[in-house]
Amino acid sequence: MTDVKQLTAFYKQNLENDIIGFLAEMKHIELRKAFDIYYSSKLSEQVSSGRYGIENMDARYLAEDLIENEPELFE
């Protein structure tokens, strides 16, 4: 049986991949640039630490939130 830590890690990885994909799609940028933007954001820290239950939110909403709250990352 798979333990909870493995499932949580798997879910977080998929969430991060989905957020990066949505960033690339919404901003019409390459995946590599979206990857760099995501991992330099506060959102990335929040998802990886599990603060505020943010890892349970919808990836599209989180991507939109990142775009709105950290526009300087896209310049």
C-alpha positions as semicolon CSV with decimal commas, in nm:
position;residue;x (nm);y (nm);z (nm)
1;M;0,000;0,000;0,000
2;T;0,126;0,346;-0,092
3;D;0,182;0,571;0,202
4;V;0,040;0,919;0,246
5;K;0,375;1,096;0,203
6;Q;0,424;0,943;-0,142
7;L;0,071;1,037;-0,249
8;T;0,117;1,392;-0,122
9;A;0,447;1,430;-0,307
10;F;0,290;1,292;-0,626
11;Y;-0,006;1,531;-0,598
12;K;0,219;1,833;-0,536
13;Q;0,436;1,746;-0,836
14;N;0,131;1,718;-1,060
15;L;-0,010;2,043;-0,921
16;E;0,316;2,222;-0,994
17;N;0,326;2,078;-1,347
18;D;-0,032;2,191;-1,406
19;I;0,037;2,543;-1,275
20;I;0,341;2,574;-1,502
21;G;0,137;2,452;-1,799
22;F;-0,140;2,704;-1,729
23;L;0,115;2,986;-1,692
24;A;0,265;2,902;-2,030
25;E;-0,078;2,884;-2,189
26;M;-0,219;3,202;-2,033
27;K;0,086;3,420;-2,092
28;H;0,183;3,262;-2,429
29;I;0,534;3,181;-2,313
30;E;0,755;2,876;-2,343
31;L;0,729;2,607;-2,078
32;R;1,090;2,667;-1,973
33;K;1,016;3,035;-1,899
34;A;0,696;2,939;-1,711
35;F;0,902;2,687;-1,513
36;D;1,155;2,954;-1,414
37;I;0,880;3,200;-1,322
38;Y;0,693;2,949;-1,109
39;Y;1,000;2,837;-0,916
40;S;1,102;3,197;-0,844
41;S;0,756;3,284;-0,708
42;K;0,618;3,294;-0,356
43;L;0,350;3,052;-0,472
44;S;0,611;2,781;-0,527
45;E;0,729;2,817;-0,167
46;Q;0,371;2,802;-0,040
47;V;0,285;2,490;-0,239
48;S;0,601;2,306;-0,137
49;S;0,562;2,395;0,231
50;G;0,190;2,322;0,238
51;R;0,111;2,658;0,398
52;Y;-0,250;2,774;0,402
53;G;-0,377;2,451;0,245
54;I;-0,284;2,605;-0,090
55;E;-0,180;2,269;-0,232
56;N;-0,547;2,169;-0,233
57;M;-0,656;2,453;-0,461
58;D;-0,722;2,439;-0,835
59;A;-0,410;2,477;-1,050
60;R;-0,574;2,721;-1,294
61;Y;-0,684;2,946;-1,007
62;L;-0,333;2,937;-0,859
63;A;-0,179;3,028;-1,196
64;E;-0,420;3,321;-1,231
65;D;-0,338;3,429;-0,876
66;L;0,035;3,420;-0,950
67;I;-0,013;3,630;-1,264
68;E;-0,221;3,884;-1,074
69;N;-0,012;3,907;-0,757
70;E;0,342;3,877;-0,896
71;P;0,336;4,059;-1,232
72;E;0,701;4,162;-1,195
73;L;0,803;3,802;-1,262
74;F;0,667;3,827;-1,617
75;E;0,864;4,135;-1,723
